[in-house]
Amino acid sequence: MKRLIRKSHFDNLYAIRFIAFLAIFFSHGFITSNQQLNVSTLFMDLRQVTGNLNNVAYSLLFILTGFLNTWGIFEERFIYKKMNILRYYVRRVLTLIPLYLVIFILGYYVAPQVQTGLESTQAQSIPTWSYLSFLSNFYYTGHGNTKHLIIGNMWSIAVTFQFVIIWPLLMRYFRRNEVWLFGLCIAVFAGASYFYADQPGFRYNTLNILCDFVLGAYLAYFSFFKYKLYNSLKSNTKRTNAAVYLCFFSYILFREKIAGYFDMIPSQLYFILERLALASTLAYFVFEQNFGSNSILKLAKLKIFNQPGKMVYGMYAYHAIGLILGYVIMEFMIDKQGAASVLLLEPFLALIVTTALTLISYEFFEKKFIRRKKNYQPSREYNPVGLQDVKTKPA
């Protein structure tokens, strides 16, 4: 009788995903027709902070993608002796594609026809074939209104799909030489950033996001095989962890001022160093939450974040629709929006709408594909070997 061997589960990742989603959600929110409020100092400062959080949140989600996919590859190799790439692809397709196609239809064909009081979307300026071939991120510049977000958000799904298609092939080719792969990818990122970092839309370019994917993959590498770096970081004290978190949040609040102290450094070099430092810090947060012995707080204890974290892909996919409907409802209820309605009531309504859409989609649509994924999980005759038997490689 064939049985599935239970694979690793990281309890804190659901909460991490949900927190990252909230950062993206609020960075896209606070829509108002009150132009006086729109150009106020409060809104300008808020957009600056939420914009920084947006960059951090996307980077964190890409790091998680690199970490989980690479860990899964190592785990499958260890338990089953080899990896079935075809089954891996089918599982990823069933996870990503159905909802991706729904959002494509809604964002590309439906949203432009709906009158909401917002400007018409310019989504059609990006070629249709680029959405269907998962290359839309190379055409996306991030400029657009809230209606554009419905389809614009697909850039991150496209990048993720590119990674999950190519990464297993690279990992197979560089098997037992993964460090060379990681180094090569960082070199490609640095080279591309040096020449193209100043170009519009490079933030959404796969070569830029490669930095996040690879640092997540390297995190999986030294954690899975218990290298010295793993043992060293695992034993960090609460004081050390608190200092890292404090530096990180200071960077979020004062990023622009901090950048001013490095004017003498060429912009391309500063971009590369900042990206590497930020991604490394976020990778450390993921490590500390999953493997650290002296965490200040394990996010899995925040039960309110765990359940929505399981459906974060759906919440991300539908959140632009939620924001638009939240804005429309507030416009209908209030003649002139004030700061309280825009900063509190509108996001609250938008989050409720997003959650409702996600639950309906998950229950009546996505679940059908999630069930099918079980048919493509790797299996073998039961063997008591488990991950606890993974031996430490020489450093």
N, C-alpha and C positions, 0 to 999 in steps of 0.2 A: 504493500500500500504506500503510495506516495503522499508525503506531507510537506507542507510549507514550514520552513524553519523560521521562527520568529526573528525578525531583524531589529536593529537598534531603533530606539525611540527616544527623541530628545524632548523632554517635557516642556522646557522653557521656550521652545521656538515658536509655539503658537502665540504666546503673549508678545514676543519680540515682533512677529509679523504684524500683529494687530496695532501695536504702538507705531510701527513704521507706516502702516496704512493711515492712522489718525494724523500723522504729520503731513502726509500727502493730501489728505482730505481737507485739512484746514488751510494748507497752502493754496489750494484751488478755490477756497470758499470766500466768504465775506463779499458777496456780490451786492451792489446797491446802485440805484438810479439817482441817489442823492450826490450830486457832483461836489458839493461843498464838503461832505463827509469823505468822499472818495479821494480828495487831494489834501486832506487834513494831515497834520504831523502824526497823529495817532495811527492812521491807516498806513502812512508811508513807513513808519517804524515797524508796524506789525507785518507788512508785506516783506520787509527786509529780513526779519527774523524767520518768518514762515518760509521764505524763499531758501534760506540757509538750511532749514529743517527739511525742506523738500529734497534738496541735493543729498543730504545725509540719509534720508529715508530710502531713496532709490538705491543709493550705494549699499546700504545695509541689506536690502532685499536681494540685490545681485550677489552680494557676498554669501548670503544664505543659499542661493541657487548653486553657486560654485562649491560650497561646503557640502551640501546634501547630495548633489549628484556625484561628486568625487568620492565621498564616503560610501555611497551606495555601490560604486564601481569596485572599490577595494573590498567591501563586505561581500559582494557577490563572488568576486574572485576567490576570496578566502574560504567561504562556505561551500561554494559549488565548483571550485577549481578553475572555472572559466566563466566568462560573461556572455550571455546571449544578447547580442546587440539588437537583433530584430525585435525581441520581446521588450527590451528597454524602450525602443522607439514607439512601439504600439502603446505602451503604458503612458508615455509622455504625450502622444497624440490624443489619447482619450482624456487626458487631464486638461490640455490646453486648447485644443482646436474647437470643440463644440461651442464653448462660450465665446471664443474669439470670433467665430462666424456670426453669432447672434449680435455682438457689439458692432461688427462691421456693417451688417444690414441696418441696424438702428442708427448708427452714426453717419453712414454714407448716404443712405437713401431716405430714411424716415425723418431724422432730425432737421434737415434743411427745409422740409415742407411744413414744419410746425411753427406757428407764430407764438413767440413767448415774450416779445418786447426786447429781446437781445438781438444783436447784429446777426446777419446771416453767416453761417459757417463757410469757411474757405477750404473745407476738407477735400473738395474735388480737385484742388490744385495739385494734390499728390496723386500720382498715377494709380489707377485701380490695380494694375498688375503688381505694384509694389506691396500693396496690402495682402494680396493673395499669395505672394511669394515670400512674405515675411521679410521684406527689405524696406519697409516704409520708414524705418528710423533714419535711413540715409537721406531721406527727403524732408524729414521733419525738422523744423527750426525752433519749435516751442512757441512761436508767435501765433496768437489767435485768441478768440474769446471763449467763454465758458461752453458754448454749444460745440465748439471745435474740440473740446476736451473729450467728448464721447468717443470720437474716433481717434483723436490725437493720442489718447492714453495707450493705444495699441502699439505704439513704438516700443514700449518696454516688453510687451509680450513677444513682439517680433525678435528683439534682441535675445530674449530668453530661449526662444525656439531655435535660433541660430546656434546658440551655445550647446543646447542639449542634443542637437544633431551632430555637430562637429566634435564635441569634446570626447565622447567614447572612442571615436576613431583615433584621435590623437593619443589618448591614454593607452590604447592598444599598441600603437606604433612605438611609443616611448615607455613601454612596460619595463619596469625595473630601472628606468632612467628618468623618472618623473621630474626630478629636480632640474634636469636639462630643459624639459618642456616648460616648467614654470619660469625659468630664467629667460628662455627664448620669448615667451609671451610678454614678460615685463619689458624686454628689449624692444619688442614690436610696439607696445604701448608707448614707451618713452620716445621712440623714433617718430611715431605718428603724431604724438602730442607736440614735439618740438617743431614740426613743420606745419601742423594744421590746427593747433589749439586756438588760434585767434579767429578761425573761420566760423561763421554762424552755423549752428547746428552740430558742432563737433561734440558737444556734450552728449548728444544722442547717438553718436557714432559707435559702432561695435568695437573699434580699436581703442576708444577711450574706456569703455566699460569693461574691456578685457582686464584692466587693472583690478577691478572688484572681483570678477570671476576667479582670477588666478590666486588672489590672496585668500579667498574662501577655499579654493582647492588646496592651497598649501597648508591652511589650517587643518583641513581634513587629513592631509598627508602625515604631518608630524604628530597629530593627535591619535590617529588610528594605530600607528606603529610605535607610539610611546617613546618618541625621541627625547633627548635631554631637555630640549626646549619645552616639551610638554610638561615634564616633571618640575622644571623651574617655574614656569608660569602658574602651574596648578597650586603651588604652595605660597603664592603671593598673599600678603596679609591684607586685612580689611583696610588698613591705613593706605596701603599702596593702591588698592582698587579705588578707594575714595578719592585719592589724588588724581588718578587717571580720569575719573568721571568729572571731577571739578575742572580740570584743564579742558576737557572736551566741551562742557557746557559754556565755559568762558569763551572758547573759540566760536561757538554758535552765536553768542550775543555780541561779540566784538570782532567778528571776522574782518570787516572792512577796515577797522582801525589797526588790527594786527597786520593786515596786508600792507598798510602804509609804511610800516617800519622796514619793509623789505623792498623798497623802491629800487635799490641799487642792483638787485638780482634781476636778470633778464626775465621777462614775463613768461616765456616758454618754460624755463627752468623752474620758476616758482610754481607754475601750474603743475608740473610733474611732481615736484616735492610735496606740494599740498595734497594732491590726489593720493600719493603713496602714504603720507602720514595719516590722512583721514581714513583711508581704507584699512590701514594697519590697526588703527585705534578701534574701528568698528569690528574688525575681525577679533580683536582682543575681547571686546564685549561679548561676542558670541562664544568665544572660548570660556571666558569667566563664568558665563551663565550655565554652560553645559558641563564643564569639567572642573571649575574652580572649587577649592576646598573652603575658602573663606569669603564667600560672596556676602555683600551687604544685604542683598535681598534676591532670592530666586524668584523670577517673575512668574513661575508656575503657581506660586502661592496666591497670586492675584487672580482668583478663579473667574472674575468677571471678564478677564481678557482671553481666557483659554478657549471658550466655545466659539466666540466670533473669530478667533484666530484660525480656526479650522476651515472657515469659509472666506478667508481674506481675499482670495482670488476673485470670487464673485462680488464682494464688496468693492474691491478696486474697480472691477469692470463696470459696475453700475453707479459708482459714486458721482460721476458727472451728471447723470440723469437725476439723481437725488438732489444735487445742488441746484440744478435748473428748476426742479419742481418746488424746492424749498423757497427759492427766489420768487417764483410765480405766486405761491400761496401767500407769502408776505406782502407782495405787491397788491394782492387782492384784499388783504385784511387791513393794511395800514396805508393811509394816503401818502405820508412822507416818512420814510424810514429814518430812525435815529440810530445812534451808536449801539444802544442796548438791543434793539431788534435785529440789527445786522450781525453783531458779534455773538449774541446768545440765542435768540429765538430762531433765526434763519438756519444756523448750523444744526441746531437741535432737530428742527423739522426735516432738514436734509438728511440727517443721519437716520432718522426714523424711516423715511422713504427708502433710503439705500438699503437698510436692514430688511425691510419688507420685501423689496424686489429680490434681494439675495436669497431670502428664505424660500420664496415662491419658486425662483429659478432652481435652487438646490434640490428642493423636494420633488418638483415635477419634471425637471429636465436633466440637471447634472448627475443626479443619483443613478440614472440609467447607465451612464457611461462609467461612473465610478464602479458600479457592480461588475461591468465587463472587464475592468482592469484586473480583477482577481483571476481571470482565465489566463492572463499572461504573466503572472508572477512566476519567478523561477521556482522549481521544485526538484526534489531528489528523494531517494530512500532516506528515511529518518537516520540521522547520525547525531550522536550526543555532542559532537564538536560544537563549540560556541565561540563567541568573540572573546570571552575571557581567556581563551588560549592563544590569543594573538601575542607573539613574542616580540620583545623589544629588539629592533635592529641596532646594530652598532652605529654610533653617531658619526 
